[in-house]
Amino acid sequence: MPKSQTISYRPVDLARPHGLSAQAIRNYESDGVIPPAQRTPTGYRAYGEQHVLAVGAFLALAKAYGHGPAGVIMRAAMQGDLNTVFTTIDSGHARLIRDRETLSAVEAAADSLVALPVPAPVPVGLSAALPVGALAHRLGVTPATLRKWEQAGILVPTRDRASQQRLYSPDDVRDAELAHLLRRGGHGLSHIATVLGQVRAAGGAAALAASLADWRARLITHGQAMLSAAARLAEFLAVPPEGVSGGTARRSPRQRG
């Protein structure tokens, strides 16, 4: 019984299932994120099943962790450096955990933020921008506390051009009110800065509350991408390096016609 030949693939055969160009596959090879190709007697690249798995693993890792970390993972995997592989993966999971913790904290505060009374209007005849002393008095805190909040990125007041005095706009007053509420709830300054950043990005506390479900869905999608990437990487790691037939590279049967 004749010995079976190892199937070999051209760059285009690896590229098409992923909507890529043949040049992208050559770039992956030159970047070291997939194993080097064998060469046919006429000098053409010929890839094997290990390369098919490598392309799938790299793309799944890039979706889950970003192209930079995916490259680090694949290069380390091909060098047998599993410590770097798992350290890089762990870093990605640690970031996702922090994102989940932030979301949970924001969700816990969202109802309180929405229920927060609208700040009292600035008295007629006074500037809409409050100086630090006036805002501190309004909140019942010290000016030093407001300056500390500014250093933490919670408040971003403007400065009077002549006196360089801090001035707080109505939006700053709203943020200060929210920060004061969260501070009373026992939240740390870094967390409050994160929450207020989300409030500003969403366009207000009410809009933030409405966006939390989408935020949660994005984190779930991210987690699913990590799970898929782990499966693709495991498939790649389970296959030993292979030789590729010296015959002419040909299409995979599923890609013919």
C-alpha positions in Angstrom: 0.0 0.0 0.0 1.6 3.3 -1.1 2.6 5.7 1.7 0.1 8.6 1.9 1.3 12.1 1.0 1.0 14.9 3.5 -1.5 17.5 2.2 0.2 20.8 1.4 -1.5 24.2 1.1 -0.6 27.4 -0.7 -0.8 30.8 1.0 -4.1 31.5 -0.6 -5.5 28.2 0.7 -4.8 29.3 4.3 -6.0 32.9 3.6 -9.4 32.3 2.0 -11.3 30.7 4.9 -10.5 33.8 7.0 -11.2 36.4 4.4 -7.5 37.3 4.2 -5.1 37.8 1.3 -2.2 35.4 0.5 0.1 38.3 1.4 -1.3 38.4 4.9 -0.3 34.7 5.4 3.2 35.5 4.1 3.3 38.4 6.5 2.3 36.2 9.4 5.2 33.9 8.5 7.7 36.7 8.3 6.5 38.0 11.6 7.0 34.6 13.2 3.4 34.1 14.3 3.0 30.9 12.3 5.7 28.3 11.6 8.0 28.7 8.6 6.7 27.1 5.4 8.4 24.3 3.6 9.4 24.9 0.0 8.5 22.9 -3.1 11.2 21.8 -5.5 10.3 24.9 -7.6 10.6 27.2 -4.6 6.9 27.8 -3.8 5.7 27.9 -0.2 3.9 24.8 1.0 2.0 24.7 4.3 0.7 21.8 6.3 -2.0 21.1 8.8 0.1 22.7 11.6 0.0 26.0 9.7 -3.8 25.7 9.2 -4.1 25.4 13.0 -1.5 28.2 13.6 -3.4 30.7 11.5 -6.7 29.9 13.3 -5.0 30.1 16.7 -3.4 33.5 15.9 -6.5 35.0 14.6 -8.6 33.8 17.6 -5.9 35.1 20.0 -5.8 38.4 18.2 -9.6 38.8 18.6 -9.4 37.9 22.3 -6.2 39.7 23.4 -5.1 42.0 20.6 -2.6 41.5 17.8 0.5 42.3 20.0 -0.2 39.8 22.8 -1.4 37.2 20.2 2.0 37.5 18.5 3.8 37.1 21.8 1.8 34.0 22.6 2.3 32.3 19.2 6.1 33.0 19.1 6.5 31.7 22.7 4.4 28.6 21.8 6.5 27.8 18.9 9.6 28.1 21.0 8.2 25.9 23.7 8.1 28.8 26.2 4.8 27.9 27.9 5.6 30.2 30.8 5.4 33.2 28.6 2.3 31.8 26.8 0.4 31.4 30.0 1.7 34.6 31.6 0.5 36.6 28.6 -2.9 34.9 28.7 -3.2 35.5 32.4 -2.6 39.2 31.9 -5.5 39.3 29.5 -7.8 37.5 31.9 -6.7 39.8 34.7 -7.7 42.8 32.7 -11.1 41.3 31.9 -11.6 40.6 35.7 -10.9 44.2 36.4 -13.3 45.3 33.8 -16.0 43.0 35.3 -15.3 44.4 38.8 -15.6 48.0 37.5 -18.9 47.2 35.8 -20.3 45.5 38.9 -19.3 48.6 41.0 -20.9 50.9 38.4 -24.0 48.8 38.3 -24.2 48.9 42.1 -23.9 52.7 42.0 -26.1 53.3 39.0 -29.4 53.4 40.8 -28.1 55.9 43.4 -26.6 58.1 40.7 -29.9 58.2 38.8 -31.8 59.0 42.0 -29.4 61.8 43.0 -31.2 65.1 43.3 -30.5 67.6 40.6 -28.0 70.2 42.1 -29.7 73.4 43.3 -29.5 76.1 40.7 -26.8 78.7 41.0 -28.3 81.9 42.6 -29.2 84.6 40.2 -26.6 87.2 39.8 -23.7 84.9 40.5 -21.4 83.4 37.9 -22.4 79.9 36.7 -18.8 78.9 37.4 -18.2 78.4 41.1 -14.8 79.0 42.7 -13.3 76.3 44.8 -14.5 77.8 48.1 -18.1 78.1 47.0 -18.2 74.5 45.7 -16.6 73.2 48.9 -19.1 75.1 51.0 -22.0 73.7 48.8 -20.8 70.1 49.4 -19.7 70.5 53.0 -16.1 69.5 52.3 -12.8 71.4 52.4 -11.1 73.0 49.4 -8.3 70.6 50.0 -10.7 67.7 49.4 -11.7 69.1 46.0 -8.0 69.6 45.0 -7.4 65.9 46.0 -10.3 64.9 43.8 -8.8 66.9 41.0 -5.5 65.1 41.4 -7.3 61.7 41.2 -8.9 62.8 37.9 -12.4 63.1 39.3 -12.8 66.8 38.6 -11.3 68.8 35.8 -12.0 72.5 36.6 -10.9 75.4 34.4 -8.7 78.3 35.5 -9.5 82.0 35.6 -7.0 83.5 33.2 -6.1 86.5 35.4 -6.1 84.9 38.9 -5.5 81.2 38.0 -8.3 80.4 40.4 -10.1 77.1 39.9 -13.6 77.5 38.4 -16.2 74.8 38.4 -18.8 74.7 35.6 -22.3 73.3 36.1 -21.1 70.0 34.8 -18.2 70.0 37.3 -20.7 70.7 40.0 -22.7 67.7 38.9 -19.6 65.5 38.9 -18.7 66.8 42.3 -22.1 65.9 43.6 -21.8 62.4 42.2 -18.3 62.0 43.6 -19.5 63.1 47.0 -22.3 60.6 46.9 -20.0 57.7 45.9 -17.4 58.8 48.5 -20.0 58.6 51.2 -20.8 55.1 49.9 -17.2 54.1 50.7 -15.9 54.0 47.2 -12.2 54.8 46.6 -11.0 57.8 44.5 -9.7 55.7 41.6 -13.0 53.9 41.4 -14.9 57.2 41.5 -12.8 58.5 38.7 -13.6 55.5 36.6 -17.3 55.8 37.3 -17.4 59.5 36.5 -15.5 58.8 33.3 -18.2 56.4 32.3 -20.9 58.9 33.2 -19.2 61.6 31.0 -18.8 59.1 28.1 -22.4 58.0 28.3 -23.7 61.6 28.5 -25.1 61.5 32.1 -26.0 59.1 34.8 -29.3 58.1 33.3 -27.7 57.3 30.0 -25.0 55.3 31.8 -27.6 53.2 33.5 -29.2 52.5 30.1 -25.8 51.4 28.7 -24.9 48.9 31.3 -26.6 46.0 29.6 -24.6 46.7 26.5 -21.4 46.9 28.5 -22.1 43.6 30.2 -22.8 42.0 26.8 -19.5 43.2 25.4 -17.7 41.7 28.4 -19.5 38.4 27.8 -18.5 38.5 24.1 -14.9 39.2 25.1 -14.9 36.2 27.5 -16.3 34.0 24.8 -13.5 35.1 22.4 -11.0 34.1 25.1 -12.6 30.7 25.4 -12.5 30.2 21.7 -8.9 31.3 21.5 -7.9 28.8 24.2 -9.5 26.0 22.2 -7.7 27.0 19.0 -4.3 27.4 20.8 -4.8 24.0 22.5 -5.4 22.4 19.1 -2.2 24.0 17.7 -0.1 23.0 20.7 -1.3 19.4 20.5 0.0 18.9 16.9 3.8 18.2 16.7 5.8 20.0 13.9 5.3 18.3 10.6 7.0 17.9 7.4 5.2 19.0 4.2 5.3 17.0 1.0 7.7 18.1 -1.6 5.1 17.8 -4.2 3.3 20.8 -5.8 1.1 22.6 -3.3 -2.6 22.1 -3.9 -5.9 23.3 -2.7 -7.7 21.7 0.2 -10.5 19.5 -1.2 -13.1 21.7 0.6 -11.9 24.7 -1.3 -11.9 23.2 -4.8 -14.4 24.4 -7.4 
